Amino acid sequence: MPFQHDGFTLLSVFGSDAHLYENQNVLPRAFIVPGYRLASDTAAALETMVAPDFDPEWEVVLLAGEGQGAIMPGKGSASPNPAEFTASVEITRYEPIRVTMEAKTNHPGFLALSDLYYPGWEATVDGEPVPTYEANAAVRAVPLSAGTHTVEFCFRPKPLLYGALISLISVVSALVLIVVWKQA
């Protein structure tokens, strides 16, 4: 039996039980919202996101766990009137370990990028480091002040950096030992 719901278009039918739909109401890959809610863990975030009063076009759910940094004060920091809020994001560079965007908003909020959150992603806004949050139980978000900004996400996993440092120290140590051994 086909699924019928506003905002979904049937694209194809495979056999009698498989139907492929397109969601016409999906958010863009990168977007800015003025509000946020805090969740203690992924389960609490998901519970918040399915609540009837949650609007993903207006707020994100941030995980407030260890290492998440300070979050802007207040629930949504005095969210503006919806008719007065304007924001836009353009992805100007998209690579596997680097994403650059130009963002513009008339109110402080969060820029959410619908790419998977994973430890090691770091962000800058106008060249200054900012905390990267896990938002909506899966994606990355950064705080923005009102104005026009260049936002960049870069993947710099700490285990890889530690491994490279250990390898460098090992190579230098081996070279020093070889030089000392040849002089003896």
PyMOL commands that place a pseudoatom at each C-alpha (Angstrom):
pseudoatom trace, name=CA, resn=MET, resi=1, chain=A, elem=C, hetatm=0, pos=[0.000, 0.000, 0.000]
pseudoatom trace, name=CA, resn=PRO, resi=2, chain=A, elem=C, hetatm=0, pos=[1.547, 3.335, -1.043]
pseudoatom trace, name=CA, resn=PHE, resi=3, chain=A, elem=C, hetatm=0, pos=[2.433, 5.895, 1.622]
pseudoatom trace, name=CA, resn=GLN, resi=4, chain=A, elem=C, hetatm=0, pos=[0.500, 9.141, 1.254]
pseudoatom trace, name=CA, resn=HIS, resi=5, chain=A, elem=C, hetatm=0, pos=[1.699, 12.223, 3.077]
pseudoatom trace, name=CA, resn=ASP, resi=6, chain=A, elem=C, hetatm=0, pos=[2.131, 15.865, 2.090]
pseudoatom trace, name=CA, resn=GLY, resi=7, chain=A, elem=C, hetatm=0, pos=[5.666, 16.632, 1.019]
pseudoatom trace, name=CA, resn=PHE, resi=8, chain=A, elem=C, hetatm=0, pos=[6.522, 13.121, -0.240]
pseudoatom trace, name=CA, resn=THR, resi=9, chain=A, elem=C, hetatm=0, pos=[6.529, 12.230, -3.931]
pseudoatom trace, name=CA, resn=LEU, resi=10, chain=A, elem=C, hetatm=0, pos=[6.464, 8.616, -5.118]
pseudoatom trace, name=CA, resn=LEU, resi=11, chain=A, elem=C, hetatm=0, pos=[9.455, 8.084, -7.437]
pseudoatom trace, name=CA, resn=SER, resi=12, chain=A, elem=C, hetatm=0, pos=[9.350, 4.372, -8.162]
pseudoatom trace, name=CA, resn=VAL, resi=13, chain=A, elem=C, hetatm=0, pos=[7.811, 1.062, -7.149]
pseudoatom trace, name=CA, resn=PHE, resi=14, chain=A, elem=C, hetatm=0, pos=[9.921, -2.090, -6.859]
pseudoatom trace, name=CA, resn=GLY, resi=15, chain=A, elem=C, hetatm=0, pos=[7.764, -5.184, -6.700]
pseudoatom trace, name=CA, resn=SER, resi=16, chain=A, elem=C, hetatm=0, pos=[4.711, -5.135, -4.479]
pseudoatom trace, name=CA, resn=ASP, resi=17, chain=A, elem=C, hetatm=0, pos=[6.361, -4.083, -1.202]
pseudoatom trace, name=CA, resn=ALA, resi=18, chain=A, elem=C, hetatm=0, pos=[9.078, -1.534, -2.006]
pseudoatom trace, name=CA, resn=HIS, resi=19, chain=A, elem=C, hetatm=0, pos=[8.267, 2.093, -2.765]
pseudoatom trace, name=CA, resn=LEU, resi=20, chain=A, elem=C, hetatm=0, pos=[10.835, 4.891, -3.233]
pseudoatom trace, name=CA, resn=TYR, resi=21, chain=A, elem=C, hetatm=0, pos=[9.772, 8.393, -2.161]
pseudoatom trace, name=CA, resn=GLU, resi=22, chain=A, elem=C, hetatm=0, pos=[11.406, 11.810, -2.321]
pseudoatom trace, name=CA, resn=ASN, resi=23, chain=A, elem=C, hetatm=0, pos=[11.016, 14.096, 0.693]
pseudoatom trace, name=CA, resn=GLN, resi=24, chain=A, elem=C, hetatm=0, pos=[10.186, 17.545, -0.673]
pseudoatom trace, name=CA, resn=ASN, resi=25, chain=A, elem=C, hetatm=0, pos=[10.464, 19.202, 2.766]
pseudoatom trace, name=CA, resn=VAL, resi=26, chain=A, elem=C, hetatm=0, pos=[14.114, 18.432, 3.483]
pseudoatom trace, name=CA, resn=LEU, resi=27, chain=A, elem=C, hetatm=0, pos=[16.358, 21.120, 4.950]
pseudoatom trace, name=CA, resn=PRO, resi=28, chain=A, elem=C, hetatm=0, pos=[19.341, 22.292, 2.876]
pseudoatom trace, name=CA, resn=ARG, resi=29, chain=A, elem=C, hetatm=0, pos=[22.782, 20.771, 3.464]
pseudoatom trace, name=CA, resn=ALA, resi=30, chain=A, elem=C, hetatm=0, pos=[23.850, 23.871, 5.426]
pseudoatom trace, name=CA, resn=PHE, resi=31, chain=A, elem=C, hetatm=0, pos=[21.442, 26.176, 7.255]
pseudoatom trace, name=CA, resn=ILE, resi=32, chain=A, elem=C, hetatm=0, pos=[21.318, 28.703, 10.110]
pseudoatom trace, name=CA, resn=VAL, resi=33, chain=A, elem=C, hetatm=0, pos=[18.845, 28.640, 12.977]
pseudoatom trace, name=CA, resn=PRO, resi=34, chain=A, elem=C, hetatm=0, pos=[18.507, 31.237, 15.751]
pseudoatom trace, name=CA, resn=GLY, resi=35, chain=A, elem=C, hetatm=0, pos=[17.519, 28.828, 18.524]
pseudoatom trace, name=CA, resn=TYR, resi=36, chain=A, elem=C, hetatm=0, pos=[18.834, 25.785, 20.295]
pseudoatom trace, name=CA, resn=ARG, resi=37, chain=A, elem=C, hetatm=0, pos=[18.018, 23.284, 23.014]
pseudoatom trace, name=CA, resn=LEU, resi=38, chain=A, elem=C, hetatm=0, pos=[20.430, 21.249, 25.096]
pseudoatom trace, name=CA, resn=ALA, resi=39, chain=A, elem=C, hetatm=0, pos=[20.364, 17.479, 25.506]
pseudoatom trace, name=CA, resn=SER, resi=40, chain=A, elem=C, hetatm=0, pos=[22.455, 15.401, 27.888]
pseudoatom trace, name=CA, resn=ASP, resi=41, chain=A, elem=C, hetatm=0, pos=[22.882, 12.478, 25.470]
pseudoatom trace, name=CA, resn=THR, resi=42, chain=A, elem=C, hetatm=0, pos=[21.789, 11.134, 22.082]
pseudoatom trace, name=CA, resn=ALA, resi=43, chain=A, elem=C, hetatm=0, pos=[18.616, 9.521, 23.446]
pseudoatom trace, name=CA, resn=ALA, resi=44, chain=A, elem=C, hetatm=0, pos=[17.512, 12.830, 25.005]
pseudoatom trace, name=CA, resn=ALA, resi=45, chain=A, elem=C, hetatm=0, pos=[18.331, 14.662, 21.754]
pseudoatom trace, name=CA, resn=LEU, resi=46, chain=A, elem=C, hetatm=0, pos=[16.208, 12.261, 19.704]
pseudoatom trace, name=CA, resn=GLU, resi=47, chain=A, elem=C, hetatm=0, pos=[13.347, 12.551, 22.195]
pseudoatom trace, name=CA, resn=THR, resi=48, chain=A, elem=C, hetatm=0, pos=[13.487, 16.353, 21.900]
pseudoatom trace, name=CA, resn=MET, resi=49, chain=A, elem=C, hetatm=0, pos=[13.551, 16.201, 18.105]
pseudoatom trace, name=CA, resn=VAL, resi=50, chain=A, elem=C, hetatm=0, pos=[10.345, 14.148, 17.854]
pseudoatom trace, name=CA, resn=ALA, resi=51, chain=A, elem=C, hetatm=0, pos=[8.452, 16.375, 20.305]
pseudoatom trace, name=CA, resn=PRO, resi=52, chain=A, elem=C, hetatm=0, pos=[5.552, 18.271, 18.686]
pseudoatom trace, name=CA, resn=ASP, resi=53, chain=A, elem=C, hetatm=0, pos=[6.997, 21.652, 19.691]
pseudoatom trace, name=CA, resn=PHE, resi=54, chain=A, elem=C, hetatm=0, pos=[10.390, 21.087, 18.005]
pseudoatom trace, name=CA, resn=ASP, resi=55, chain=A, elem=C, hetatm=0, pos=[10.917, 22.989, 14.739]
pseudoatom trace, name=CA, resn=PRO, resi=56, chain=A, elem=C, hetatm=0, pos=[14.145, 22.004, 12.904]
pseudoatom trace, name=CA, resn=GLU, resi=57, chain=A, elem=C, hetatm=0, pos=[13.959, 25.152, 10.772]
pseudoatom trace, name=CA, resn=TRP, resi=58, chain=A, elem=C, hetatm=0, pos=[14.127, 27.276, 13.920]
pseudoatom trace, name=CA, resn=GLU, resi=59, chain=A, elem=C, hetatm=0, pos=[16.396, 25.419, 16.366]
pseudoatom trace, name=CA, resn=VAL, resi=60, chain=A, elem=C, hetatm=0, pos=[18.966, 22.649, 16.772]
pseudoatom trace, name=CA, resn=VAL, resi=61, chain=A, elem=C, hetatm=0, pos=[19.442, 20.213, 19.644]
pseudoatom trace, name=CA, resn=LEU, resi=62, chain=A, elem=C, hetatm=0, pos=[23.016, 20.376, 20.945]
pseudoatom trace, name=CA, resn=LEU, resi=63, chain=A, elem=C, hetatm=0, pos=[24.658, 17.624, 22.942]
pseudoatom trace, name=CA, resn=ALA, resi=64, chain=A, elem=C, hetatm=0, pos=[26.082, 19.282, 26.035]
pseudoatom trace, name=CA, resn=GLY, resi=65, chain=A, elem=C, hetatm=0, pos=[28.675, 16.660, 26.813]
pseudoatom trace, name=CA, resn=GLU, resi=66, chain=A, elem=C, hetatm=0, pos=[32.332, 16.808, 27.788]
pseudoatom trace, name=CA, resn=GLY, resi=67, chain=A, elem=C, hetatm=0, pos=[34.606, 18.727, 25.463]
pseudoatom trace, name=CA, resn=GLN, resi=68, chain=A, elem=C, hetatm=0, pos=[31.746, 20.584, 23.811]
pseudoatom trace, name=CA, resn=GLY, resi=69, chain=A, elem=C, hetatm=0, pos=[32.911, 24.003, 25.019]
pseudoatom trace, name=CA, resn=ALA, resi=70, chain=A, elem=C, hetatm=0, pos=[30.757, 26.845, 26.249]
pseudoatom trace, name=CA, resn=ILE, resi=71, chain=A, elem=C, hetatm=0, pos=[27.372, 27.310, 24.640]
pseudoatom trace, name=CA, resn=MET, resi=72, chain=A, elem=C, hetatm=0, pos=[25.775, 30.688, 24.092]
pseudoatom trace, name=CA, resn=PRO, resi=73, chain=A, elem=C, hetatm=0, pos=[23.560, 31.669, 27.034]
pseudoatom trace, name=CA, resn=GLY, resi=74, chain=A, elem=C, hetatm=0, pos=[19.819, 31.168, 27.096]
pseudoatom trace, name=CA, resn=LYS, resi=75, chain=A, elem=C, hetatm=0, pos=[17.518, 28.901, 25.139]
pseudoatom trace, name=CA, resn=GLY, resi=76, chain=A, elem=C, hetatm=0, pos=[17.959, 30.307, 21.682]
pseudoatom trace, name=CA, resn=SER, resi=77, chain=A, elem=C, hetatm=0, pos=[19.421, 33.545, 23.081]
pseudoatom trace, name=CA, resn=ALA, resi=78, chain=A, elem=C, hetatm=0, pos=[16.169, 35.519, 22.784]
pseudoatom trace, name=CA, resn=SER, resi=79, chain=A, elem=C, hetatm=0, pos=[14.998, 34.157, 19.439]
pseudoatom trace, name=CA, resn=PRO, resi=80, chain=A, elem=C, hetatm=0, pos=[13.777, 36.781, 16.986]
pseudoatom trace, name=CA, resn=ASN, resi=81, chain=A, elem=C, hetatm=0, pos=[10.337, 37.088, 15.466]
pseudoatom trace, name=CA, resn=PRO, resi=82, chain=A, elem=C, hetatm=0, pos=[10.210, 34.606, 12.534]
pseudoatom trace, name=CA, resn=ALA, resi=83, chain=A, elem=C, hetatm=0, pos=[9.226, 37.369, 10.116]
pseudoatom trace, name=CA, resn=GLU, resi=84, chain=A, elem=C, hetatm=0, pos=[12.362, 39.345, 11.051]
pseudoatom trace, name=CA, resn=PHE, resi=85, chain=A, elem=C, hetatm=0, pos=[14.929, 36.510, 10.914]
pseudoatom trace, name=CA, resn=THR, resi=86, chain=A, elem=C, hetatm=0, pos=[16.999, 36.190, 7.748]
pseudoatom trace, name=CA, resn=ALA, resi=87, chain=A, elem=C, hetatm=0, pos=[19.922, 33.889, 7.091]
pseudoatom trace, name=CA, resn=SER, resi=88, chain=A, elem=C, hetatm=0, pos=[21.709, 32.335, 4.151]
pseudoatom trace, name=CA, resn=VAL, resi=89, chain=A, elem=C, hetatm=0, pos=[24.587, 29.894, 3.644]
pseudoatom trace, name=CA, resn=GLU, resi=90, chain=A, elem=C, hetatm=0, pos=[26.533, 29.090, 0.498]
pseudoatom trace, name=CA, resn=ILE, resi=91, chain=A, elem=C, hetatm=0, pos=[29.011, 26.207, 0.398]
pseudoatom trace, name=CA, resn=THR, resi=92, chain=A, elem=C, hetatm=0, pos=[31.995, 27.596, -1.536]
pseudoatom trace, name=CA, resn=ARG, resi=93, chain=A, elem=C, hetatm=0, pos=[34.408, 24.657, -1.141]
pseudoatom trace, name=CA, resn=TYR, resi=94, chain=A, elem=C, hetatm=0, pos=[33.580, 21.039, -0.425]
pseudoatom trace, name=CA, resn=GLU, resi=95, chain=A, elem=C, hetatm=0, pos=[36.338, 18.459, -0.024]
pseudoatom trace, name=CA, resn=PRO, resi=96, chain=A, elem=C, hetatm=0, pos=[36.560, 15.268, 2.067]
pseudoatom trace, name=CA, resn=ILE, resi=97, chain=A, elem=C, hetatm=0, pos=[38.488, 16.953, 4.909]
pseudoatom trace, name=CA, resn=ARG, resi=98, chain=A, elem=C, hetatm=0, pos=[37.597, 20.631, 4.386]
pseudoatom trace, name=CA, resn=VAL, resi=99, chain=A, elem=C, hetatm=0, pos=[34.319, 22.492, 3.911]
pseudoatom trace, name=CA, resn=THR, resi=100, chain=A, elem=C, hetatm=0, pos=[34.174, 26.279, 3.484]
pseudoatom trace, name=CA, resn=MET, resi=101, chain=A, elem=C, hetatm=0, pos=[30.962, 28.318, 3.581]
pseudoatom trace, name=CA, resn=GLU, resi=102, chain=A, elem=C, hetatm=0, pos=[29.896, 31.947, 3.367]
pseudoatom trace, name=CA, resn=ALA, resi=103, chain=A, elem=C, hetatm=0, pos=[27.167, 32.665, 5.905]
pseudoatom trace, name=CA, resn=LYS, resi=104, chain=A, elem=C, hetatm=0, pos=[25.021, 35.697, 6.571]
pseudoatom trace, name=CA, resn=THR, resi=105, chain=A, elem=C, hetatm=0, pos=[22.520, 36.168, 9.400]
pseudoatom trace, name=CA, resn=ASN, resi=106, chain=A, elem=C, hetatm=0, pos=[20.840, 39.109, 11.075]
pseudoatom trace, name=CA, resn=HIS, resi=107, chain=A, elem=C, hetatm=0, pos=[20.637, 37.335, 14.464]
pseudoatom trace, name=CA, resn=PRO, resi=108, chain=A, elem=C, hetatm=0, pos=[23.030, 35.160, 16.493]
pseudoatom trace, name=CA, resn=GLY, resi=109, chain=A, elem=C, hetatm=0, pos=[22.452, 31.449, 16.132]
pseudoatom trace, name=CA, resn=PHE, resi=110, chain=A, elem=C, hetatm=0, pos=[23.988, 28.207, 14.900]
pseudoatom trace, name=CA, resn=LEU, resi=111, chain=A, elem=C, hetatm=0, pos=[25.122, 27.165, 11.466]
pseudoatom trace, name=CA, resn=ALA, resi=112, chain=A, elem=C, hetatm=0, pos=[24.371, 23.466, 11.009]
pseudoatom trace, name=CA, resn=LEU, resi=113, chain=A, elem=C, hetatm=0, pos=[26.083, 21.388, 8.353]
pseudoatom trace, name=CA, resn=SER, resi=114, chain=A, elem=C, hetatm=0, pos=[24.226, 18.169, 7.587]
pseudoatom trace, name=CA, resn=ASP, resi=115, chain=A, elem=C, hetatm=0, pos=[27.422, 16.126, 7.498]
pseudoatom trace, name=CA, resn=LEU, resi=116, chain=A, elem=C, hetatm=0, pos=[28.216, 13.558, 10.148]
pseudoatom trace, name=CA, resn=TYR, resi=117, chain=A, elem=C, hetatm=0, pos=[29.673, 14.867, 13.411]
pseudoatom trace, name=CA, resn=TYR, resi=118, chain=A, elem=C, hetatm=0, pos=[32.844, 13.044, 14.385]
pseudoatom trace, name=CA, resn=PRO, resi=119, chain=A, elem=C, hetatm=0, pos=[35.584, 13.950, 16.873]
pseudoatom trace, name=CA, resn=GLY, resi=120, chain=A, elem=C, hetatm=0, pos=[38.423, 15.585, 14.991]
pseudoatom trace, name=CA, resn=TRP, resi=121, chain=A, elem=C, hetatm=0, pos=[36.324, 18.069, 13.046]
pseudoatom trace, name=CA, resn=GLU, resi=122, chain=A, elem=C, hetatm=0, pos=[37.450, 21.582, 13.969]
pseudoatom trace, name=CA, resn=ALA, resi=123, chain=A, elem=C, hetatm=0, pos=[35.904, 24.850, 12.881]
pseudoatom trace, name=CA, resn=THR, resi=124, chain=A, elem=C, hetatm=0, pos=[36.833, 28.479, 12.404]
pseudoatom trace, name=CA, resn=VAL, resi=125, chain=A, elem=C, hetatm=0, pos=[34.611, 31.498, 11.893]
pseudoatom trace, name=CA, resn=ASP, resi=126, chain=A, elem=C, hetatm=0, pos=[36.418, 34.331, 10.131]
pseudoatom trace, name=CA, resn=GLY, resi=127, chain=A, elem=C, hetatm=0, pos=[39.697, 32.543, 10.848]
pseudoatom trace, name=CA, resn=GLU, resi=128, chain=A, elem=C, hetatm=0, pos=[39.106, 32.262, 14.623]
pseudoatom trace, name=CA, resn=PRO, resi=129, chain=A, elem=C, hetatm=0, pos=[38.631, 28.823, 16.242]
pseudoatom trace, name=CA, resn=VAL, resi=130, chain=A, elem=C, hetatm=0, pos=[35.124, 28.103, 17.528]
pseudoatom trace, name=CA, resn=PRO, resi=131, chain=A, elem=C, hetatm=0, pos=[33.658, 25.046, 19.271]
pseudoatom trace, name=CA, resn=THR, resi=132, chain=A, elem=C, hetatm=0, pos=[32.142, 22.387, 17.035]
pseudoatom trace, name=CA, resn=TYR, resi=133, chain=A, elem=C, hetatm=0, pos=[28.987, 20.836, 18.488]
pseudoatom trace, name=CA, resn=GLU, resi=134, chain=A, elem=C, hetatm=0, pos=[27.161, 17.607, 17.781]
pseudoatom trace, name=CA, resn=ALA, resi=135, chain=A, elem=C, hetatm=0, pos=[23.720, 18.823, 16.745]
pseudoatom trace, name=CA, resn=ASN, resi=136, chain=A, elem=C, hetatm=0, pos=[20.474, 16.949, 16.133]
pseudoatom trace, name=CA, resn=ALA, resi=137, chain=A, elem=C, hetatm=0, pos=[22.134, 13.715, 17.294]
pseudoatom trace, name=CA, resn=ALA, resi=138, chain=A, elem=C, hetatm=0, pos=[24.289, 13.412, 14.176]
pseudoatom trace, name=CA, resn=VAL, resi=139, chain=A, elem=C, hetatm=0, pos=[25.474, 16.590, 12.422]
pseudoatom trace, name=CA, resn=ARG, resi=140, chain=A, elem=C, hetatm=0, pos=[27.963, 19.424, 13.020]
pseudoatom trace, name=CA, resn=ALA, resi=141, chain=A, elem=C, hetatm=0, pos=[27.090, 22.932, 14.194]
pseudoatom trace, name=CA, resn=VAL, resi=142, chain=A, elem=C, hetatm=0, pos=[28.980, 26.092, 15.139]
pseudoatom trace, name=CA, resn=PRO, resi=143, chain=A, elem=C, hetatm=0, pos=[27.838, 29.269, 16.882]
pseudoatom trace, name=CA, resn=LEU, resi=144, chain=A, elem=C, hetatm=0, pos=[27.548, 32.440, 14.791]
pseudoatom trace, name=CA, resn=SER, resi=145, chain=A, elem=C, hetatm=0, pos=[27.076, 36.060, 15.722]
pseudoatom trace, name=CA, resn=ALA, resi=146, chain=A, elem=C, hetatm=0, pos=[24.950, 38.329, 13.541]
pseudoatom trace, name=CA, resn=GLY, resi=147, chain=A, elem=C, hetatm=0, pos=[26.723, 39.420, 10.360]
pseudoatom trace, name=CA, resn=THR, resi=148, chain=A, elem=C, hetatm=0, pos=[28.566, 37.977, 7.389]
pseudoatom trace, name=CA, resn=HIS, resi=149, chain=A, elem=C, hetatm=0, pos=[31.082, 35.214, 8.095]
pseudoatom trace, name=CA, resn=THR, resi=150, chain=A, elem=C, hetatm=0, pos=[33.413, 32.721, 6.467]
pseudoatom trace, name=CA, resn=VAL, resi=151, chain=A, elem=C, hetatm=0, pos=[33.003, 29.352, 8.207]
pseudoatom trace, name=CA, resn=GLU, resi=152, chain=A, elem=C, hetatm=0, pos=[35.442, 26.503, 7.674]
pseudoatom trace, name=CA, resn=PHE, resi=153, chain=A, elem=C, hetatm=0, pos=[35.363, 22.923, 8.937]
pseudoatom trace, name=CA, resn=CYS, resi=154, chain=A, elem=C, hetatm=0, pos=[38.645, 20.952, 8.798]
pseudoatom trace, name=CA, resn=PHE, resi=155, chain=A, elem=C, hetatm=0, pos=[39.188, 17.340, 9.798]
pseudoatom trace, name=CA, resn=ARG, resi=156, chain=A, elem=C, hetatm=0, pos=[42.203, 16.995, 12.096]
pseudoatom trace, name=CA, resn=PRO, resi=157, chain=A, elem=C, hetatm=0, pos=[41.865, 13.723, 14.006]
pseudoatom trace, name=CA, resn=LYS, resi=158, chain=A, elem=C, hetatm=0, pos=[44.035, 13.750, 17.125]
pseudoatom trace, name=CA, resn=PRO, resi=159, chain=A, elem=C, hetatm=0, pos=[45.024, 10.024, 16.991]
pseudoatom trace, name=CA, resn=LEU, resi=160, chain=A, elem=C, hetatm=0, pos=[46.433, 10.578, 13.501]
pseudoatom trace, name=CA, resn=LEU, resi=161, chain=A, elem=C, hetatm=0, pos=[48.395, 13.621, 14.679]
pseudoatom trace, name=CA, resn=TYR, resi=162, chain=A, elem=C, hetatm=0, pos=[49.700, 11.726, 17.712]
pseudoatom trace, name=CA, resn=GLY, resi=163, chain=A, elem=C, hetatm=0, pos=[50.733, 8.829, 15.488]
pseudoatom trace, name=CA, resn=ALA, resi=164, chain=A, elem=C, hetatm=0, pos=[52.556, 11.167, 13.106]
pseudoatom trace, name=CA, resn=LEU, resi=165, chain=A, elem=C, hetatm=0, pos=[54.354, 12.811, 16.032]
pseudoatom trace, name=CA, resn=ILE, resi=166, chain=A, elem=C, hetatm=0, pos=[55.421, 9.434, 17.452]
pseudoatom trace, name=CA, resn=SER, resi=167, chain=A, elem=C, hetatm=0, pos=[56.652, 8.372, 14.000]
pseudoatom trace, name=CA, resn=LEU, resi=168, chain=A, elem=C, hetatm=0, pos=[58.623, 11.608, 13.611]
pseudoatom trace, name=CA, resn=ILE, resi=169, chain=A, elem=C, hetatm=0, pos=[60.225, 11.200, 17.050]
pseudoatom trace, name=CA, resn=SER, resi=170, chain=A, elem=C, hetatm=0, pos=[61.107, 7.575, 16.197]
pseudoatom trace, name=CA, resn=VAL, resi=171, chain=A, elem=C, hetatm=0, pos=[62.764, 8.542, 12.895]
pseudoatom trace, name=CA, resn=VAL, resi=172, chain=A, elem=C, hetatm=0, pos=[64.750, 11.392, 14.510]
pseudoatom trace, name=CA, resn=SER, resi=173, chain=A, elem=C, hetatm=0, pos=[65.815, 9.100, 17.368]
pseudoatom trace, name=CA, resn=ALA, resi=174, chain=A, elem=C, hetatm=0, pos=[66.952, 6.419, 14.899]
pseudoatom trace, name=CA, resn=LEU, resi=175, chain=A, elem=C, hetatm=0, pos=[68.947, 8.985, 12.922]
pseudoatom trace, name=CA, resn=VAL, resi=176, chain=A, elem=C, hetatm=0, pos=[70.593, 10.282, 16.101]
pseudoatom trace, name=CA, resn=LEU, resi=177, chain=A, elem=C, hetatm=0, pos=[71.508, 6.718, 17.127]
pseudoatom trace, name=CA, resn=ILE, resi=178, chain=A, elem=C, hetatm=0, pos=[72.988, 6.007, 13.683]
pseudoatom trace, name=CA, resn=VAL, resi=179, chain=A, elem=C, hetatm=0, pos=[75.100, 9.189, 13.804]
pseudoatom trace, name=CA, resn=VAL, resi=180, chain=A, elem=C, hetatm=0, pos=[76.288, 8.410, 17.365]
pseudoatom trace, name=CA, resn=TRP, resi=181, chain=A, elem=C, hetatm=0, pos=[77.044, 4.769, 16.431]
pseudoatom trace, name=CA, resn=LYS, resi=182, chain=A, elem=C, hetatm=0, pos=[79.097, 5.820, 13.333]
pseudoatom trace, name=CA, resn=GLN, resi=183, chain=A, elem=C, hetatm=0, pos=[81.138, 8.308, 15.394]
pseudoatom trace, name=CA, resn=ALA, resi=184, chain=A, elem=C, hetatm=0, pos=[81.998, 5.688, 18.045]
for i in range(1, 184): cmd.bond("trace and resi %d" % i, "trace and resi %d" % (i + 1))
show_as sticks, trace
zoom trace
